[in-house]
């Protein structure tokens, strides 16, 4: 890796503790955590961070924006959607009802819900809690405003994907059924049941289900995507769907309170907590799913209980480390389409800093707009005609990369990645040309027979519609091929189709060498969009939050007045000249 990139890279892998040199005291550890939070904030992170030790919060920080549209900063009181964290409340509610004698985990679903069809009559509550019911991943579409009974009927009408108890297969639909069971046995709405029991015992005050009548008033954080606003939980349809699988909204402090109440027995008692976290289903080596939560036990020891969730626009993670008597909470109101990779990296770094381990922080940058340093806004052209585009947005700088040469500067090297990206870029270019022309033979030259039969007719027909609606097609621009931060076997190619009045983006997705999907998405400015900020020592850093590394960018001015960007990335240092 080039020196410029090495100097800015974050070491995510484990590092030796500082105990050999003397573990830093609490003041030094807190200072490091604060510095980390401040640097994340300046580099575009948005959310809430919290670390607790021995039952006391030792670090808490709100970063970024609760609503960037109106300049409303994030605060510790803002509620964020926490997705599948909801499932931990469902599991706890079921266990509490069992302790009261209202049900048993071995009960069949049909004992608690009406109209269960024969193929699902053998499903038990335990199988639902451990994702072994055989039900599909999600509820059917079109139920955003449906009632509880309508959701239950729709879920029960779906075909099973496997026999009950046969295998682990994550199912939101199954937990919605469990929430319905809780409501039937408790004889009140799920949110009201939580508020009168689990919430009260845990000291949770600001949180609850989005849209529920009992949800307290207070600030709400708007979720962001990598390109634009993604979601606002306060504006979700007020239907029942997701009640058991993903409608919970919380603050970081309330999520910490929930973790503490579970592990000290206040929420459901010590025996039920042991059952909840015992890990009933081994999913992969070192990882098991308990009841509504995950348990990770690495080979080196030290179990971690993970309560986490992702919904569009939001990410959430609560790590409970019983042996260390430590809890780490990360809530994020931006969705980088990285399968939760950012929250995992941030939680891991906070944990290392809390332990006093050696860890390189992100680059020190200046908060706010680029006014504090030389401006680099505009379009910069690389030698291959690929582009790096920089613009201001919400008081900060954003950077988009267009074209494969530009992508390679910001992609980590390693393995077959560079060669596969280049291969997929060539295939994308040929395939789009073939689709524009309706040339099936040309498409067949770069696709397997199965890929051609599945993908080409869709692309050809969709382009015919787009050209009829938006003629003329002015430009086709390859934006580049990127790897997936969470799954290195996945690659995504994006191609911009610019019509007279609009732009459509074609996204092709590969797994290794196999083309898996093709879809059109709203306009996107580049293959990658990153935060860029002026470094304190001069120049700029572009930050990849999903991989935890940075790229050095320096503005150089020639005596004749010309400008150039020197970009030190994983593929070396490249000079880009100003195009406009």
URRAVEN-V682107 format. One record per pair of residues at least 4 apart in sequence whose C-alpha atoms are under 8 Angstrom apart, sorted by the first residue. I is the first residue (numbers start at 1). J is the second residue. Records with the same first field share a line. If there is no record, write none. Layout:
I: J + J
//
This chain:
1: 5 + 6 + 570 + 571 + 572
2: 6 + 568 + 569 + 570 + 571 + 572 + 573
3: 7
4: 8 + 551 + 552 + 568 + 569
5: 9 + 550 + 551 + 552 + 568 + 569 + 570
8: 362 + 363 + 549 + 550 + 551 + 552
9: 360 + 362 + 548 + 549 + 550 + 551
10: 359 + 360 + 361 + 362 + 548 + 549 + 550
11: 359 + 360 + 548
12: 345 + 348 + 349 + 359 + 548
15: 357 + 358 + 359
16: 357 + 358
17: 23 + 355 + 356 + 357 + 358
18: 22 + 23 + 24 + 356 + 357 + 358
19: 23 + 24 + 356 + 357
23: 356
24: 28 + 29 + 356
25: 29
26: 30
27: 31
28: 32
29: 33 + 353 + 354 + 355 + 356
30: 34 + 58 + 59 + 354
31: 35
32: 36 + 353
33: 37 + 59 + 350 + 353 + 354
34: 38 + 59 + 61
35: 39
36: 40 + 361 + 362
37: 41 + 49 + 61 + 63
38: 42 + 63
39: 43 + 361 + 362 + 363 + 364 + 365
40: 44 + 45 + 63 + 362
41: 45 + 46 + 63 + 64 + 367
42: 365 + 366 + 367 + 368 + 533
43: 365 + 367 + 531 + 532 + 533 + 543
44: 64 + 396 + 531
45: 63 + 64 + 332 + 545
46: 62 + 63 + 64 + 65 + 66 + 74 + 332 + 333 + 334
47: 62 + 63 + 64 + 65 + 66 + 74 + 330 + 331 + 332 + 333 + 334
48: 60 + 61 + 62 + 63 + 74 + 75 + 76 + 251 + 252 + 329 + 330 + 331 + 332
49: 59 + 60 + 61 + 62 + 252 + 328 + 329 + 330 + 331
50: 57 + 58 + 59 + 60 + 61 + 252 + 253 + 256 + 328 + 329 + 330
51: 57 + 58 + 59 + 60 + 326 + 327 + 328 + 329 + 350 + 354
52: 56 + 57 + 58 + 59 + 256 + 326 + 327 + 328
53: 57 + 58 + 325 + 326 + 327
54: 325 + 326
55: 260 + 325 + 326
60: 76
61: 76
62: 74 + 75 + 76
63: 73 + 74 + 75
64: 73 + 74
65: 71 + 72 + 73 + 74 + 221
66: 72 + 73 + 74 + 75 + 78 + 220 + 221 + 222 + 333
67: 71 + 72 + 73 + 74 + 221 + 222
68: 72 + 73 + 394
69: 394
71: 394
74: 78 + 221
76: 251 + 252 + 253
77: 206 + 218 + 219 + 251
78: 218 + 219 + 220 + 221 + 251
79: 206 + 207 + 218 + 219 + 220 + 221 + 249 + 250 + 251
80: 220 + 221 + 222 + 233 + 249 + 250 + 251 + 314 + 331 + 332 + 333
81: 233 + 247 + 248 + 249 + 250 + 311 + 314 + 315 + 316 + 333
82: 86 + 246 + 247 + 248 + 249 + 250 + 308 + 309 + 310 + 311 + 314 + 315 + 316 + 331
83: 245 + 246 + 247 + 248 + 249 + 308 + 309 + 310 + 311 + 314 + 315 + 316
84: 88 + 245 + 246 + 307 + 308 + 309 + 310
85: 89 + 246 + 248 + 292 + 293 + 307 + 308 + 309 + 316
86: 90 + 243 + 244 + 245 + 246 + 247 + 248
87: 91 + 175 + 244 + 245 + 246 + 292 + 293
88: 92 + 291 + 292 + 293 + 307
89: 93 + 194 + 292
90: 94 + 175 + 178 + 179 + 182 + 244 + 292
91: 95 + 129 + 276 + 291 + 292
92: 96 + 267 + 268 + 276
93: 97 + 182 + 194 + 198
94: 98 + 103 + 105 + 178 + 182
95: 99 + 105 + 268 + 272
96: 100 + 268 + 272
97: 101 + 102 + 103 + 182 + 185
98: 102 + 103 + 104 + 105
102: 185
103: 107 + 185
104: 125
105: 124 + 125 + 126
106: 124 + 125 + 126
107: 111 + 124 + 125 + 126
108: 112 + 121 + 122 + 123 + 124 + 125
109: 113 + 116 + 120 + 121 + 122 + 123 + 124 + 125
110: 114 + 115 + 116 + 121 + 122
112: 181 + 184 + 185
113: 180 + 181 + 184
115: 153
116: 120 + 121 + 156
117: 121 + 156 + 157
118: 122
119: 160
120: 156 + 160 + 164
122: 164
123: 127 + 128 + 133 + 164 + 165
124: 128 + 133
125: 129 + 178
126: 130
127: 131 + 132 + 133 + 164 + 165
128: 132 + 133 + 174 + 175 + 178
129: 174 + 175 + 178 + 291 + 292
130: 168 + 280 + 281 + 289 + 290 + 291 + 292
131: 168 + 169 + 170 + 171 + 174
132: 164 + 165 + 166 + 167 + 168 + 169 + 170
133: 162 + 163 + 164 + 165 + 169 + 174
134: 160 + 161 + 162 + 163 + 164 + 165 + 166 + 167 + 169
135: 158 + 159 + 160 + 161 + 162 + 171 + 173 + 174
136: 158 + 159 + 160 + 161 + 171 + 173
137: 169 + 170 + 171 + 172 + 173
138: 171 + 172 + 173
139: 143 + 151 + 154 + 155 + 172 + 173 + 241
140: 154 + 155 + 158
143: 150 + 151 + 239 + 241
144: 237 + 238 + 239 + 240 + 241
145: 237 + 238 + 239 + 240 + 241
146: 150 + 151 + 239 + 240 + 241
147: 151 + 239 + 240 + 241
148: 152 + 180 + 240 + 241
149: 153
150: 154
151: 155 + 240 + 241
152: 156 + 176 + 177 + 180
153: 157
154: 158
155: 173 + 177
162: 166 + 167
168: 281 + 283
171: 175
172: 176 + 242 + 244 + 245 + 246
173: 177 + 245
174: 178
175: 179 + 244 + 245
176: 180 + 241 + 242 + 243 + 244 + 245
177: 181 + 244
178: 182 + 244
179: 183 + 190 + 243 + 244
180: 184 + 190 + 244
181: 185
182: 186 + 190
183: 187 + 188 + 189 + 190 + 193
184: 188
186: 193
188: 192 + 193
189: 193
190: 194 + 243
191: 195 + 208 + 209 + 212 + 214
192: 196 + 214
193: 197 + 198
194: 198 + 199
195: 199 + 200 + 208
196: 200
197: 201
198: 202 + 267 + 268
199: 203 + 204 + 205 + 258
200: 204 + 205
201: 261 + 266 + 267
202: 257 + 258 + 260 + 261 + 266 + 267
203: 254 + 257 + 258
204: 254 + 257 + 258
205: 216 + 254
206: 215 + 216 + 217 + 218 + 250 + 251 + 254
207: 215 + 216 + 248 + 249 + 250 + 251 + 254
208: 212 + 214 + 215 + 216 + 248 + 249 + 250
209: 215 + 243 + 247 + 248 + 249
210: 215 + 233 + 234 + 236 + 238 + 247 + 248 + 249
211: 215 + 234 + 236 + 237 + 238
212: 238
220: 233 + 234
221: 232 + 233 + 333
222: 229 + 231 + 232 + 233 + 313 + 333
223: 229 + 230 + 231 + 232 + 233 + 312 + 313 + 314 + 333 + 334 + 335
224: 228 + 229 + 230 + 231 + 313 + 314 + 333 + 334 + 335
225: 229 + 230 + 312 + 313 + 334 + 335 + 336 + 337
226: 334 + 335 + 336 + 337 + 529
227: 524 + 525 + 529
229: 313
230: 312 + 313 + 334 + 335
231: 312 + 313
232: 236 + 313
233: 249
242: 246 + 247
243: 247 + 248
246: 309 + 311
250: 254 + 255
251: 255 + 331
252: 256 + 329 + 330 + 331
253: 257
254: 258
255: 259 + 318 + 329
256: 260 + 318 + 327 + 328 + 329
257: 261
258: 262 + 267
259: 263 + 318 + 320 + 327
260: 264
261: 265 + 266 + 267
262: 266 + 267 + 268 + 269 + 273
263: 270 + 273
264: 269 + 270
265: 269 + 270 + 273
268: 272 + 273
269: 273
270: 274
271: 275
272: 276
273: 277
274: 278
275: 290 + 291
276: 290 + 291 + 292 + 293
277: 290 + 291 + 293 + 294 + 295 + 305
278: 290 + 295
279: 288 + 289 + 290 + 291 + 294 + 295
280: 288 + 289 + 290 + 291
281: 288 + 289 + 290
282: 286 + 287 + 288 + 289
283: 287 + 288 + 289
284: 288
286: 296 + 297 + 298 + 299
287: 294 + 295 + 296 + 297
288: 294 + 295 + 296
289: 293 + 294 + 295
290: 294 + 295
292: 307
293: 305 + 306 + 307 + 308
294: 305 + 306 + 307
295: 303 + 304 + 305 + 306
296: 303 + 304 + 305 + 306
297: 301 + 302 + 303 + 304
298: 302 + 303
302: 321 + 323
303: 321 + 322 + 323
304: 319 + 320 + 321 + 322
305: 319 + 320 + 321
306: 317 + 318 + 319 + 320
307: 317 + 318 + 319
308: 315 + 316 + 317 + 318
309: 315 + 316 + 317
310: 314 + 315 + 316 + 339 + 340
311: 315
312: 335
313: 333 + 334 + 335
314: 331 + 332 + 333 + 334 + 335
315: 331 + 332 + 333 + 334 + 335 + 340 + 343
316: 329 + 330 + 331 + 332 + 343
317: 328 + 329 + 330 + 331 + 343 + 344 + 347
318: 327 + 328 + 329 + 330
319: 327 + 328 + 329 + 347
320: 325 + 326 + 327 + 328
321: 325 + 326 + 327
322: 326
328: 347 + 350 + 351
329: 347
330: 343 + 346 + 347
331: 343
332: 343
335: 340
336: 340 + 342 + 546
338: 342 + 484 + 485 + 486 + 546
339: 486
340: 344 + 486
341: 345 + 485 + 486 + 546 + 547
342: 346 + 545 + 546 + 547 + 548
343: 347
344: 348
345: 349 + 546 + 547 + 548
346: 350
347: 351
348: 352
349: 353 + 359
350: 354
351: 355
352: 356 + 357 + 358 + 359
353: 357 + 358 + 359
362: 548 + 549 + 550
363: 535 + 541 + 550
364: 535 + 536
365: 533 + 534 + 535 + 536 + 540 + 541
366: 372 + 533 + 534 + 535 + 536
367: 396 + 533
368: 395 + 396
369: 392 + 395 + 396 + 397 + 533
370: 374 + 375 + 396 + 397 + 533 + 534
371: 375
372: 534
373: 534 + 538 + 539
374: 555
376: 390 + 555
377: 389 + 390 + 391 + 392
378: 389 + 390 + 391 + 578 + 579 + 580
379: 387 + 388 + 389 + 390 + 578 + 579 + 580
380: 387 + 388 + 389 + 565 + 576 + 577 + 578 + 579 + 580
381: 385 + 386 + 387 + 388 + 576 + 577 + 578 + 579
382: 386 + 387 + 388 + 405 + 406 + 574 + 575 + 576 + 577
383: 575 + 576
384: 405
385: 403
386: 401 + 402 + 403 + 404 + 405 + 406
387: 401 + 402 + 403 + 406
388: 399 + 400 + 401 + 402 + 406 + 576
389: 399 + 400 + 401 + 402
390: 397 + 398 + 399 + 400
391: 397 + 398 + 399
392: 396 + 397 + 398
393: 397 + 398
396: 531 + 532 + 533
397: 531 + 532 + 533
398: 529 + 530 + 531 + 532
399: 529 + 530 + 531 + 532 + 542
400: 525 + 526 + 527 + 528 + 529 + 530
401: 406 + 407 + 479 + 526 + 527 + 528 + 529
402: 406 + 407 + 478 + 479 + 480 + 525 + 526 + 527 + 528
403: 407 + 478 + 479 + 480 + 527
404: 408 + 422 + 425 + 478 + 479 + 480 + 481
405: 409 + 480
406: 410 + 480
407: 411 + 480 + 481 + 482 + 527 + 528
408: 412 + 418 + 569 + 570 + 571
409: 551 + 567 + 568 + 569 + 570 + 571 + 572
410: 544 + 551 + 569 + 570
411: 482 + 483 + 570
412: 570
413: 417 + 418 + 570 + 571
414: 418
416: 420
417: 421 + 483 + 488
418: 422
419: 423
420: 424 + 512 + 513
421: 425 + 481 + 482 + 483 + 491
422: 426 + 481
423: 427
424: 428 + 481 + 493 + 513
425: 429 + 478 + 480 + 481 + 493
426: 430
427: 431 + 446
428: 432 + 478 + 493 + 495 + 508
429: 433 + 478
430: 434 + 442 + 443 + 446
431: 435 + 442 + 443 + 446
432: 436
433: 437
434: 438 + 439 + 440 + 442 + 443
435: 439 + 440 + 443 + 456 + 459 + 460 + 463
436: 460 + 463 + 464
438: 460
439: 443
440: 444 + 456
441: 445
442: 446
443: 447 + 452 + 456
444: 448 + 449 + 452
447: 451 + 452
448: 452
449: 453
450: 454
451: 455 + 456 + 514 + 515 + 516
452: 456 + 457
453: 457
454: 458
455: 459 + 517 + 518
456: 460
457: 461
458: 462
459: 463 + 518
460: 464
461: 465
462: 466
463: 467
464: 468
465: 469
466: 470 + 471
467: 471 + 472 + 473 + 499
470: 499 + 500 + 501 + 502
471: 499 + 500
472: 499 + 500
473: 497 + 498 + 499 + 500
474: 497 + 498 + 499 + 500
475: 496 + 497 + 498 + 499
476: 495 + 496 + 497 + 498
477: 495 + 496 + 497 + 498
478: 494 + 495 + 496
479: 493 + 494 + 495 + 496 + 526 + 527
480: 493 + 494 + 495 + 526 + 527
481: 491 + 492 + 493 + 494 + 527
482: 491 + 492 + 493 + 527 + 528
483: 487 + 488 + 489 + 490 + 491 + 492
484: 488 + 489 + 490 + 491 + 492
485: 546 + 547
489: 511 + 512
490: 509 + 510 + 511 + 512
491: 509 + 510 + 511 + 512
492: 507 + 508 + 509 + 510
493: 507 + 508 + 509 + 527
494: 505 + 506 + 507 + 508 + 526 + 527
495: 505 + 506 + 507
496: 503 + 504 + 505 + 506 + 523 + 524
497: 503 + 504 + 505 + 506
498: 502 + 503 + 504
499: 503 + 504
503: 522 + 523
504: 520 + 521 + 522 + 523
505: 520 + 521 + 522 + 523 + 524
506: 518 + 519 + 520 + 521
507: 518 + 519 + 520 + 521
508: 515 + 516 + 517 + 518 + 519
509: 515 + 516 + 517 + 518
510: 514 + 515 + 516 + 517
511: 515 + 516
525: 529
530: 542 + 543 + 544
531: 542 + 543 + 544
532: 540 + 541 + 542 + 543
533: 540 + 541 + 542
534: 538 + 539 + 540 + 541
535: 539 + 540 + 541
538: 554
539: 552 + 553 + 554 + 555
540: 552 + 553 + 554
541: 550 + 551 + 552 + 553
542: 550 + 551 + 552 + 553
543: 548 + 549 + 550 + 551
544: 548 + 549 + 550
545: 549
551: 567 + 568 + 569 + 570
552: 567 + 568 + 569
553: 565 + 566 + 567 + 568
554: 565 + 566 + 567
555: 563 + 564 + 565 + 566
556: 563 + 564 + 565 + 566
557: 561 + 562 + 563 + 564
558: 562 + 563
563: 577 + 578
564: 575 + 576 + 577 + 578
565: 575 + 576 + 577 + 578
566: 573 + 574 + 575 + 576
567: 573 + 574 + 575 + 576
568: 572 + 573 + 574
569: 573 + 574
//
